[in-house]
Amino acid sequence: MFQKILIANRGEIALRVLRACKELGIQTVVVHSTADADAMHVRLADESVCIGPPPSRDSYLNIHQIVAACEITGADAVHPGYGFLSENAKFADILAAHNITFIGPSGDHIRIMGDKIEAKRTAKRLGIPVVPGSDGAVTDQKEARRIAAEIGYPVIIKASAGGGGRGMKVALTEADLEIALQTASTEAGAAFGDDAVYIEKYLEKPRHIEVQVFGDGFGRGVHFGERDCSLQRRHQKVWEEAPSPALNAEERARIGDICAKAIADLGYSGAGTIEFLYENGEFYFIEMNTRLQVEHPVTEAITGIDLVHEQIRVASGGGLSVKQEDIKFNGHAIECRINAEDPRTFTPSPGTITHFHTPGGLGIRVDSGVYSGYKIPPYYDSLIGKLIVHGRNRVECMMRLRRALDEFVVDGIKTTLPLFRDLVGNADIANGEYDIHWLEKYLAKGE
């Protein structure tokens, strides 16, 4: 087991990882920018190192400063959390060159799954169902028209190196294709430094289903069930739940087994999430995230297994602590992402939190690094906390969520709490009848 882990992140995920380390008796080091000097994870860590000014490129994305912090403090492993350097293959390679363990997959696996075209090819080879579309990057209009005609309109153009909805355009007809291709390619080049794009069939009313997987790096793989992340705005997840209200037991077992086998065959090490669009009983691979997900707590709630403990165990060479038959699913869990944003316009709302009170009681978990008097800096993601609720079934979970949202108080800034109070009372949400377009339509109507 590791002696000292450096946590290369900030906010609630840095605190989440820190708590896991403390439970395992592992010393902790956190890095922080000058803007985060008073953050909760900095206060609670055994050691902290300031690595630069507020901009991420000068601090949390500064690989050399983070490696130097490891060497100064004697950290023998780095947990990247999510975002920032968590899916940076170069970072994993540099750590390995310095004999520091990256708590995550190999640089090669990060590279494969970070390239959307190569990831799709790999998924297909591993027996994972994929969306019909181009086999590689599409380079000209003639080729794009041929592929689109073969798979049928509507189609979606996606950035090969993309994510977060950037470099994505839908073409409903052939007349839309040229501008969609050009716009997506331009956006991709500006956002990712790579203008390569590819074409896929556009599914009109799909669910977003993702499967939590783990590999031990030696040919063993397991899955921890699925999460439904269909409530999204501009391709950003807002509400996640497990298990999905849309799947039956047979579908759940089928896709889980496919993913676990693929991870084993790949020789993958650590946590990963294989994401799908699901429509009319069929799953279509979107991408694989080679890291811990923001929404991992809902999986922990229904399995009772600490996924960060599992990450650390696997990275230290201890292998998986469970076999597939040991993983049981209990009840239902929902996570709401609480952002420092206007609940309707989603404009960021940095500032000082004058009062912060979290809900409590059976089945309630709040992952947050903020507190009364904390000043939210304007430089980073607006996520300030996650409310995770667990119940014996979805009905009980929704009842408990409604009560927890009523208890949650954040004063001094605007947050998305009012949005969730509206959603929990909506009939479609109560019945689990929504797709990836539902939330944007709901917001457009101003309900």
Steps between C-alpha positions, in 0.01 A plus 500: 500500500612857438659705779403844371260607224501841334154617392530698179160667504278739694150539643269219596691227314827590673322474834334173395836341417661643814237334718558164333875529558451583867273197544776282353766655723682665209669839540363773275648789306284748314608756244316827462500832320520828688123533451441177694720568802196493733331197342378220723727233350801725560401540865453127557799356314816388679705720266423759235705659223409819313575439133410828335257785438125455438493416126484120457773499237739647758399273788277193471614432143867571572652153480851608595380671817296198603792261444724735698244497783514118499878503524507766772246317719602144419161401360514159335168527313269761347121489491379735223128508591299599192556782254835683484772235439291190573493392134837639396716217366814715506449563872467126570815432297704770677398372842602148399839632384548647849395172672179659626180298459213657310178380662328422174555306179814493289589789272438272202143424606434870568623580149288232335179603673577873481486488119132456421566331165755255640275439801212405270723262303624343824148466638387328183796259517416419863139414418341818632204617286571827320295768325494460120732753340837570340792270578735795538536872450297655219707734288277632221140577412466224240604232745272653767199490264569136410526388864196700607292351217605149602408533868202731444414847628510658750874469569731662753851633434738455796853612583742208517683654796187658644285496808251712691288567192763705315558418134156335471246591232181330377402482133131418453525489120766502228451875469621542860804278459753738349464775760483244784824337386681832464376638832580185696850482352571866575374466858704183550818667381447800725407298810732200474773591252376219274237567233433133417130409508294190434135422420249290692131423476309750710259330739195718557377400847773297669590454865857552617603180677849441636654190654751522785786257441823403672798302380794364696749532213555126492203386296220525757210738464173568682210740465314684775176549310377794299409862559240702312635847417235608252405827669748732330540857385733563206641150541586573864348262756274652763328205674620138512340189642564131547362268392342642185118517502511402131675162523375159604709236677582315178625813320698604808678167525565481126672837463684460831647165397604638159684789667670288767627257238627786282694650790653163581598440136653847480717435806372824646600611850286708735167678469330581174158580365366376169230735376211416268198645333204267554194498276236235421677233701840549334827638639739711293851581624583873533831510682697369794614722784824369648453648846266536794171666408332793674197274552686204653321542840170361366681177412657493845156547654341199328803268529643602838850497346741794531626554145791722606620231741479261206701736276777527757504125561529418129767764436709365788498152345248351742254403227122523521346441841184347351395250238198563279283267705584701815352821359135538603266787418287644777228761455515820298720812511481846343766771481431870440794719397476825696666776298571862582285612209174675430242216494346623172772673302784287644720809521783436750449659842834520685513683831490448875272238653343670801318193629540133411282229654487146364213253545538187710322182596492144375622455143631857458855579390645838404840520331618860519811696587328831578392651832341815644731791425673322211563717195439317173770604253398590144777298335370143509202273439186619679426169676489567875345179624311182428188381678474120492187329630441126542176315564371142494334574165460794263178623661660519844811658349294776335310568824827524691652723230208743519545531875879539474472775238264692729760485779797605285593867556764696308481879550707779345516362148262356244490120464315237299310378808170661382524306173521169684206594723299551182621177339424279798134602474470443125286205386740390223791492743292318761413237241854478363375598154768725355778495241814704435297784344236523772668755725581749226142485376374548855724803551402648163135491601586692818309263723 
